[in-house]
C-alpha cells in the first residue's frame, strides 16, 4: 500500500516541474514570479493550511503544542535539508529544461544507497541494487550528457545534481526520524523550515517579484495542496514502513512523470533516447519491487 501511494505521489511531483518551469518563463513566456519567492509563497501557503487544519481538532491542537524537544530538532533538521534541496532545484530549473531537471533530480535513486553505505555501512538487498542500477542506466540515457545540447544546460544540471544529493540525504534522515514522531507535526516543521529558508535567501540571490495573477495563485494552490501537503505527508508516512533504498527506487519514477507532464503541459518533446531511458527506469522499479516482494515471501515461508 505504501509503495502504491508513493508511486502516485511521484506522478504528482512529476507535474510540478512543468508547472514551475512555466511559472519561471519556460517556453518563451514571462516569469510569473522569481524562483525563491514562488517557493516561499508555496511553502507558506501549505504550512498555513496544515496548521489551520490541525487547529480544528483536539488531537491537532495537542500536536501543535508538542512542537518542541526532539520533534522540533528532527523536523527542523529534515526541513533544512528539504529547503536546501528546493533552493538548488529551483535555481537549477531556471537554467535547464523541466524534463532534464526531473531526470537529474532522479539521480537520488543512486545516491541514497551510496550514502547509506558510506554513513551506516548498510548494503542494499540484491533486488533493490539491481533495480537501482537499471534505473541509473535509464537516467543516464534520459539525460544524455554526451549530446551537443548538454553544454547549454551545464550550470542548471550541476545545481540540480546538487539538489539530488541533498534530497538523498533528506530521504535517509527522514527514514531515521519519521518512525519516532507523528506525521503531521513532522510535515509542518519541514514545510515551515523550507518556506523560511526560501524567504530568507531570496533577497540575496535574486531580484524578487511576484505578479499575483489569478493563474499564478491557482498554480500555487495546486502545488501547495497536492505537490506539497499531500506529497510530503505521504512520503513522511511511507518512510515509517519503507526502507530508504526502496523509497529512492520508487522516486526514480518521478523523472518519467516529469518528462510526460512536460510534453503534455508545456510542449517539451520526448526523444527516442528519453523514451528508452524512461523504459529502463520503469524496468528498474519493477525489478526492485517484484524482487523485494518475492524475497519477503520466501523469508516468510522459511
VEXRO-676985 format. One line per 3 residues: number of its first residue (from 1); their letters; for each residue x negated, y, z negated of C-alpha. Coordinates in Angstrom, 1 decimal. Each point is the difference from the previous one (the first is absolute). Layout:
<nodes>
NUM	A	X,Y,Z ~ ... .
</nodes>
This chain:
<nodes>
1	XXX	0.0,0.0,0.0 ~ -2.8,2.4,-0.9 ~ -1.7,-0.8,3.3 .
4	XXX	3.1,0.8,2.1 ~ 0.6,3.2,-2.0 ~ -3.6,1.1,0.6 .
7	XXX	0.1,-0.8,3.7 ~ 3.2,2.2,0.3 ~ -1.9,2.8,-1.7 .
10	XXX	-2.7,-0.3,2.6 ~ 2.6,0.8,2.7 ~ 1.0,3.1,-1.9 .
13	XXX	-3.6,1.1,-0.7 ~ -0.7,-0.6,3.7 ~ 2.6,2.6,1.0 .
16	XXX	-1.6,2.6,-2.2 ~ -3.1,0.3,2.2 ~ 2.1,1.1,3.1 .
19	XXX	2.1,2.3,-2.1 ~ -2.9,1.7,-1.6 ~ -1.9,0.2,3.3 .
22	XXX	3.1,1.8,1.5 ~ 0.2,2.4,-3.0 ~ -3.7,0.7,0.4 .
25	XXX	0.5,1.0,3.6 ~ -0.9,-3.2,1.8 ~ 0.9,-0.3,3.6 .
28	XXX	-0.5,3.8,0.6 ~ 2.7,1.3,-2.3 ~ -0.4,2.6,-2.7 .
31	XXX	-0.9,-1.2,-3.5 ~ 3.0,0.3,-2.4 ~ -2.4,0.3,-3.0 .
34	XXX	-3.6,-0.4,-1.0 ~ -1.0,-3.6,-1.0 ~ -0.5,0.3,-3.7 .
37	XXX	3.0,2.3,-0.4 ~ 2.1,-2.7,1.5 ~ -1.5,-2.6,-2.3 .
40	XXX	0.6,2.2,-3.1 ~ 3.6,0.7,0.9 ~ 0.7,-3.6,0.9 .
43	XXX	-1.4,-1.3,-3.3 ~ 1.6,2.7,-2.1 ~ 3.4,-0.8,1.6 .
46	XXX	-0.5,-3.7,-0.7 ~ -1.2,0.6,-3.6 ~ 2.9,2.4,-0.8 .
49	XXX	2.6,-2.5,1.4 ~ -1.4,-2.9,-2.0 ~ -0.3,2.1,-3.2 .
52	XXX	3.7,1.1,0.4 ~ 1.1,-3.6,0.6 ~ -1.8,-1.2,-3.1 .
55	XXX	1.4,2.8,-2.1 ~ 3.5,-1.2,0.8 ~ -0.3,-3.2,-2.0 .
58	XXX	-1.0,-0.7,-3.6 ~ -2.6,-2.5,1.2 ~ -1.4,2.5,2.4 .
61	XXX	-0.2,2.7,-2.6 ~ -1.8,-2.4,-2.3 ~ -2.5,-0.7,2.8 .
64	XXX	-0.5,3.7,0.6 ~ -0.8,0.5,-3.7 ~ -2.5,-2.9,0.2 .
67	XXX	-2.3,1.8,2.5 ~ -3.1,0.0,-2.2 ~ -2.8,-2.3,-1.1 .
70	XXX	-1.1,-2.9,2.2 ~ 3.0,0.6,2.3 ~ -1.0,3.6,0.6 .
73	XXX	-3.6,-1.0,0.5 ~ 0.7,-2.9,2.4 ~ 2.7,1.8,2.0 .
76	XXX	-2.1,3.2,0.4 ~ -3.1,-2.0,1.1 ~ 2.0,-2.0,2.6 .
79	XXX	1.6,3.3,1.1 ~ -3.4,1.7,0.4 ~ -1.2,-2.8,2.3 .
82	XXX	3.3,0.2,1.9 ~ -0.3,3.8,0.2 ~ -3.6,0.0,1.3 .
85	XXX	1.0,-2.6,2.6 ~ 2.9,2.2,1.1 ~ -2.2,3.0,0.3 .
88	XXX	-2.5,-1.9,2.2 ~ 2.8,-1.6,2.1 ~ 1.9,3.3,0.6 .
91	XXX	-3.1,1.9,1.0 ~ -1.1,-2.8,2.3 ~ 3.4,-0.2,1.6 .
94	XXX	-0.5,3.5,1.4 ~ -3.1,-1.2,1.9 ~ 1.2,-3.4,1.3 .
97	XXX	3.1,-1.6,1.4 ~ 2.8,-1.5,-2.1 ~ -0.7,-3.5,1.2 .
100	XXX	-3.7,0.2,-0.6 ~ 0.6,1.4,-3.5 ~ 2.3,-2.9,-0.7 .
103	XXX	-2.5,-2.5,1.3 ~ -2.9,1.4,-1.9 ~ 2.0,0.3,-3.2 .
106	XXX	0.6,-3.7,0.4 ~ -3.7,-0.7,-0.5 ~ 0.9,-0.2,-3.7 .
109	XXX	0.9,-3.6,0.8 ~ -3.7,-0.8,0.3 ~ -1.2,2.5,-2.7 .
112	XXX	2.2,-1.5,-2.8 ~ -1.5,-3.4,-0.1 ~ -3.5,1.5,0.4 .
115	XXX	0.5,2.4,-2.9 ~ 1.7,-2.7,-2.1 ~ -3.1,-2.3,0.5 .
118	XXX	-2.5,2.9,-0.7 ~ 1.7,1.2,-3.1 ~ 1.7,-3.1,-1.4 .
121	XXX	-1.9,-2.9,1.7 ~ 3.3,-1.4,1.1 ~ 0.0,-2.0,3.2 .
124	XXX	3.3,0.1,2.1 ~ 1.7,-3.4,0.8 ~ -1.0,-1.5,3.3 .
127	XXX	3.4,0.6,1.8 ~ 0.0,3.6,-1.1 ~ -3.6,0.5,1.1 .
130	XXX	0.7,-1.6,3.4 ~ 3.0,2.3,0.4 ~ -2.1,3.1,-1.0 .
133	XXX	-2.6,-0.9,2.6 ~ 2.7,-0.3,2.7 ~ 1.6,3.2,-1.0 .
136	XXX	-3.4,1.8,0.0 ~ -0.7,-1.3,3.5 ~ 3.4,1.3,1.0 .
139	XXX	-0.6,3.5,-1.4 ~ -3.4,0.1,1.7 ~ 1.7,-0.8,3.3 .
142	XXX	2.7,2.6,-0.7 ~ -2.3,2.9,-0.9 ~ -2.5,-0.9,2.8 .
145	XXX	-2.9,2.2,-1.3 ~ -2.0,-0.9,3.1 ~ 2.3,1.9,2.4 .
148	XXX	-0.8,3.5,1.4 ~ 2.9,1.6,-1.8 ~ -1.4,-1.1,-3.4 .
151	XXX	-2.5,2.9,-0.2 ~ 2.7,2.7,0.1 ~ 1.6,-1.4,-3.1 .
154	XXX	-3.1,-0.9,-2.0 ~ 0.5,2.6,-2.8 ~ 3.6,-1.1,-0.5 .
157	XXX	-0.9,-3.6,0.2 ~ -2.8,0.3,-2.7 ~ 2.4,1.9,-2.3 .
160	XXX	2.6,-2.7,0.5 ~ -2.6,-2.7,-0.7 ~ -0.8,1.8,-3.3 .
163	XXX	3.7,0.0,-0.8 ~ 0.2,-3.8,0.7 ~ -2.8,-0.5,-2.6 .
166	XXX	1.7,2.1,-2.6 ~ 3.4,-1.7,0.7 ~ -1.8,-3.4,-0.4 .
169	XXX	-1.2,1.1,-3.5 ~ 3.6,1.2,-0.8 ~ 1.3,-3.5,0.8 .
172	XXX	-2.6,-1.6,-2.2 ~ 0.7,2.4,-2.9 ~ 3.8,-0.3,0.3 .
175	XXX	-0.4,-3.8,0.0 ~ -1.8,0.2,-3.3 ~ 2.2,2.6,-1.8 .
178	XXX	3.5,-0.4,1.4 ~ 0.8,-3.2,-1.9 ~ -0.5,1.9,-3.3 .
181	XXX	2.5,2.7,0.6 ~ 3.6,0.6,1.3 ~ 0.4,0.8,3.7 .
184	XXX	1.7,3.4,-0.1 ~ -2.4,1.9,-2.3 ~ -3.0,-1.4,1.9 .
187	XXX	1.6,1.2,3.3 ~ 0.8,3.5,-1.5 ~ -3.6,0.5,-1.3 .
190	XXX	-1.5,-1.0,3.4 ~ 2.2,2.3,2.0 ~ -0.3,2.9,-2.3 .
193	XXX	-3.8,-0.3,-0.1 ~ -0.2,-0.2,3.8 ~ 2.2,3.1,0.4 .
196	XXX	-2.1,1.9,-2.5 ~ -3.2,-0.9,1.7 ~ 1.3,1.1,3.4 .
199	XXX	1.3,3.3,-1.4 ~ -3.3,0.7,-1.7 ~ -2.2,-1.0,3.0 .
202	XXX	2.1,1.6,2.7 ~ -1.1,3.7,-0.3 ~ -3.7,-1.0,0.1 .
205	XXX	0.1,-2.1,3.1 ~ 2.6,1.4,2.3 ~ 2.1,3.1,0.8 .
208	XXX	3.3,-1.0,-1.5 ~ 3.3,0.6,1.6 ~ 3.4,-1.6,-0.2 .
211	XXX	2.7,0.8,2.6 ~ 3.0,-1.1,-2.1 ~ 1.9,-1.0,3.2 .
214	XXX	3.0,-2.3,-0.5 ~ -1.7,-2.9,2.0 ~ -3.0,0.4,-2.3 .
217	XXX	2.1,-0.5,-3.1 ~ 1.8,-2.9,1.5 ~ -3.3,-1.7,0.8 .
220	XXX	-1.4,0.7,-3.4 ~ 3.2,-1.3,-1.7 ~ -0.4,-3.3,2.0 .
223	XXX	-3.7,-0.2,-1.0 ~ 0.7,0.8,-3.6 ~ 2.9,-2.5,-0.4 .
226	XXX	-1.1,-2.9,2.1 ~ -3.7,0.3,0.8 ~ -0.8,1.2,-3.5 .
229	XXX	2.5,-0.9,-2.8 ~ 1.2,-3.3,1.4 ~ -3.3,-1.0,1.5 .
232	XXX	-2.2,0.6,-3.0 ~ 2.7,-1.4,-2.3 ~ 0.0,-3.3,2.0 .
235	XXX	-3.8,-0.1,0.1 ~ -0.4,0.6,-3.7 ~ 2.6,-2.7,-0.7 .
238	XXX	-1.4,-2.4,2.5 ~ -3.5,0.3,-1.4 ~ 1.3,-1.4,-3.3 .
241	XXX	0.3,-3.4,1.7 ~ -2.2,0.1,3.1 ~ -3.9,-0.1,0.0 .
244	XXX	-1.8,3.0,1.5 ~ -1.3,-2.0,3.0 ~ 3.6,-1.1,0.9 .
247	XXX	1.2,3.6,-0.2 ~ -2.9,1.1,2.2 ~ 0.8,-2.7,2.6 .
250	XXX	3.7,1.2,0.1 ~ -1.3,3.5,0.3 ~ -1.6,-0.9,3.3 .
253	XXX	3.6,0.1,1.5 ~ 0.0,3.7,-0.6 ~ -2.1,1.0,3.1 .
256	XXX	2.1,-2.2,2.2 ~ 3.1,1.8,-1.1 ~ -1.8,3.3,0.2 .
259	XXX	-0.8,-0.6,3.7 ~ 3.6,-1.1,0.8 ~ 1.5,3.1,-1.7 .
262	XXX	-2.6,2.3,1.6 ~ 1.1,-1.4,3.4 ~ 3.7,0.4,-0.8 .
265	XXX	0.0,3.3,-1.8 ~ -2.8,2.1,1.6 ~ -0.8,-1.8,3.2 .
268	XXX	-3.4,-1.5,-0.8 ~ -0.3,-3.0,2.3 ~ -1.4,-3.3,-1.0 .
271	XXX	-2.8,-1.3,2.3 ~ -0.7,-3.6,0.7 ~ -2.8,-0.3,-2.6 .
274	XXX	2.3,1.7,-2.6 ~ 2.7,-2.6,0.7 ~ -2.6,-2.8,-0.2 .
277	XXX	-1.4,1.4,-3.3 ~ 3.5,0.2,-1.5 ~ 0.7,-3.6,0.9 .
280	XXX	-3.3,-1.0,-1.8 ~ 1.1,1.9,-3.1 ~ 3.4,-1.7,-0.1 .
283	XXX	-1.8,-3.3,0.5 ~ -2.3,0.8,-2.9 ~ 3.0,0.8,-2.3 .
286	XXX	1.7,-3.2,1.0 ~ -3.1,-2.1,-0.6 ~ -0.5,1.5,-3.4 .
289	XXX	3.6,-0.2,-1.1 ~ 0.7,-3.5,1.3 ~ -3.3,-1.3,-1.2 .
292	XXX	0.5,1.5,-3.5 ~ 3.5,-1.5,-0.2 ~ -1.2,-3.4,1.1 .
295	XXX	-2.8,0.1,-2.5 ~ 2.3,1.0,-2.9 ~ 2.4,-2.9,1.0 .
298	XXX	-2.9,-2.5,-0.1 ~ -1.1,1.3,-3.3 ~ 3.6,-0.5,-1.4 .
301	XX	0.0,-3.6,1.3 ~ -3.3,-0.7,-1.6 .
</nodes>
